[in-house]
Amino acid sequence: MIHLPYEVYKTTGWLAELGVSGMAQFMALGQCINVIGISILEMFYHRFQAVVIFRSKAYLTLPYYVLNIFRFLTFIHLLVFIWGRFDSRVLMLQEKTKQELFRKNPGLPSELGCFTVFIAVMEDAVFITTVSAWGVLVVLGLIVIIGSVAFIMQVLKKANTLSVQTKKMQRMLVFSLIAQVSIHGFMIALPISVQIYEWIFIIYDNNFGTLMLFFVAYHGFFSTCAMIVFTTQIRRKYLEFSRLFCRKDAAPIVLNNQVGASSTNFESAIT
């Protein structure tokens, strides 16, 4: 839950019920987003390795080195998360900023002073390091994705030893990844961009902020739907399983002749 136009993020889930602070949940959410980013980049890099087998030219090693930098910064973010959990100054800055916010806005709900509330503190080294790391990770992720796609398309265009069907399949897999990452990028990058915008300017509509949280929460579901729609093999298997579960069962019907012996067996669908 967010409370615009204030830079406040309030956690209301079961972790809050267990006593986990809002700052810890905010940092953990950021770490989970980083892990999602790594998984996306690993899919693109795996496709890059499958197509671009010979990487003798120096620029073809760019995705490898950039991906390793992304992994390293994700590990640094984890260390920052652990640092923020044990550094008492982080909690002191949180409480000080909340008190200043209540002093400037006496009519704020008292629940915003709860320990499950996280507030943006520009003087906090942990917060600034986290946001800065996110910005760098976004740039690195774009380099890996754009570079991998460009190199794959370049190799497929020049390859003379690959059949037409193989090229078509590889392009289909790349387009499927692009569709998935577009959903991830839109539904994650947009809320982050809105948050940065809200730090500089003012957004009064809290419903808009709730919509941004919906994007973050359900981006994985929509990405999975895109994978099923744009990947031919997965789509076919999905349709086969759907028909299997929707198929009607058949029950045998036995007809007896006049002497009591069964003479005919056939199946009839149960409706």
Secondary structure, DSSP 8 states (H G I E B T S, - for coil): -B-TTSSEEE--SHHHHTT--HHHHHHHHHHHHHHHHHHHHHHHHHHHHHH-----SGGGGHHHHHHHHHHHHHHHHHHHHHHHHH-HHHHHHHHHHHHHHHHH-TTS-GGGGSTTEEE--TT-HHHHHHHHHHHHHHHHHHHHHHHHHHHHHHHHHH-SSS-HHHHHHHHHHHHHHHHHHHHHIIIIIHHHHHHHHHHHS----HHHHHHHHHHHHHHHHHHHHHHHHH-HHHHHHHHHHHHHHHS--EEEEEEE-TTS-EEEEEEEE--
